[in-house]
Amino acid sequence: MTQKDDQVRFVTGANKGAGAAGATARNPENTHSAATGAGSAKVLVVYYSLTGNTKSIAEIIREKTGGDVFEIETVKNYPAGYSECIEEAKRELQTRELPALKKSPPDMSSYDLILVGSPVWWYTVSTPVMHFLKQTGFAGKDVSSFCTHEGGVGKFFPHFHEQAKNAVVLEGLDLYKPRQAEESLVLKALDLWLGKLRGEKNSRGAGLR
């Protein structure tokens, strides 16, 4: 969270679950319109957003997949000042004192695909999402992550992979300052990512049809 957490404005690309580089929105001609509607697959979109930017991406994903949405909310309020906020996030990461959450994780037994969104804090998963992952056993479900950032994902994807217990972790997406990009590029990047997830699931006979 050395950058302004999830104050994001441009999409750079996707990352494999453990952090390998993937497709990028810088080549929109390679993007196919893949992800409007999830067919028979049931999708859950889980997200935490401090300033509303990750929330805006989660809502677009919900519209594209027809999925349900679960917002991760903290009991405490983070400081309004930027410097104070990033110092609190740093303290939580150093001490592993993860913030209490208002709600327990939902029942995920009926979902085929779970998409988890988080801002990047100090080049890793935000502490509210860390706490959510700590409370959640995915029981072999297909899970993917999307993150928002202003300066780099760091170890977000490998850390997410490590903390998503008993999950089949699929390709993730990082979004770098998408609000400074043309909306069409952001939408195409999301379509490309969701289309890849559909392809991964279809290749295993589980697919987003």
TADA-V847036 format. One record per pair of residues at least 4 apart in sequence whose ideal C-beta (glycine too) atoms are under 7 Angstrom apart, sorted by the first residue. I is the first residue (numbers start at 1). GAP is how many residues later the second one is. If there is no record, write none. Layout:
# TADA-V847036
i = {I,I}
gap = {GAP,GAP}
This chain:
# TADA-V847036
i = {1,1,1,1,1,2,2,2,3,3,3,4,4,5,5,5,5,6,6,6,6,6,6,6,7,7,7,8,8,8,8,8,8,8,8,8,9,9,9,9,9,10,10,10,10,10,11,11,11,11,11,11,11,11,12,12,12,13,13,13,13,13,13,14,14,14,14,14,14,14,15,15,15,15,15,15,15,15,16,16,16,17,17,17,17,17,17,18,18,18,19,19,22,23,23,25,25,25,28,28,31,31,31,32,32,33,34,34,34,34,34,35,35,35,35,35,35,35,36,37,38,38,38,38,38,39,39,40,41,41,41,41,41,42,42,42,43,43,43,43,43,43,44,44,44,44,44,44,45,45,45,45,45,45,46,46,46,46,46,46,46,47,47,47,47,47,47,48,48,48,48,48,48,49,49,49,49,50,50,52,53,54,54,54,54,54,55,56,57,57,57,57,57,58,58,58,59,60,60,61,61,61,62,62,64,64,65,70,72,72,72,72,73,73,73,74,74,74,74,74,75,75,75,75,76,78,78,79,79,79,81,82,83,84,85,86,87,88,89,89,89,89,90,90,91,92,92,92,92,93,93,98,98,98,98,99,99,99,101,101,101,104,105,105,105,108,108,108,111,112,112,113,113,113,114,114,114,115,115,116,116,116,117,117,118,118,118,118,118,119,119,119,119,120,120,120,120,120,120,121,121,123,123,123,123,124,124,124,124,125,125,125,125,125,125,126,127,128,129,130,130,131,132,133,133,136,137,137,138,138,138,138,138,139,140,140,141,141,142,142,142,143,143,143,143,143,144,144,144,144,145,145,145,146,146,146,147,147,147,147,148,149,149,149,150,153,153,155,156,157,157,158,159,160,161,164,170,170,171,171,171,171,173,178,181,181,183,184,185,186,187,188,189,190,191,192,193,194,195,196,197,197,198,198,198,199,201,201,201,202}
gap = {4,85,88,120,121,84,120,149,146,147,148,78,146,45,46,114,116,43,44,45,47,48,113,142,44,46,143,45,140,141,142,167,168,169,170,171,168,169,170,171,172,166,167,168,170,171,14,164,165,167,170,174,175,178,12,162,164,8,9,10,11,12,161,8,9,157,158,159,179,182,4,5,6,7,138,142,157,159,4,6,155,140,144,152,153,154,155,139,140,143,138,139,149,169,173,160,163,164,157,160,157,160,161,160,163,158,157,158,160,161,164,29,30,155,156,159,160,163,28,29,5,27,28,29,170,169,170,169,71,72,166,167,168,68,69,70,22,24,68,69,70,72,23,24,26,64,67,70,13,16,17,22,24,70,24,26,68,69,70,71,86,7,8,11,24,25,70,6,24,70,78,80,81,4,5,6,70,28,69,4,95,4,63,64,65,94,4,4,4,60,89,91,118,4,11,59,4,4,130,4,54,129,5,7,126,130,129,36,29,56,57,60,28,29,30,25,26,27,28,54,24,25,26,27,23,7,10,5,6,9,4,4,4,4,4,4,4,4,4,32,33,38,4,32,4,5,6,7,35,29,34,29,32,33,36,28,29,32,27,30,31,31,27,30,31,6,30,33,30,30,94,29,84,95,24,27,29,29,31,13,27,29,29,30,7,8,11,27,29,7,28,29,30,27,28,29,33,34,36,5,6,29,31,32,33,30,31,32,35,4,5,31,34,35,38,4,4,4,4,4,33,4,4,30,31,29,28,29,5,26,27,28,29,27,26,28,26,27,26,28,59,21,24,25,26,27,26,27,28,53,12,15,27,26,27,29,6,9,27,28,27,4,25,27,27,4,21,4,4,4,15,4,4,4,8,5,27,30,22,25,26,29,20,8,4,5,4,4,4,4,4,4,4,4,4,4,4,4,4,4,4,11,4,9,10,4,5,6,7,5}
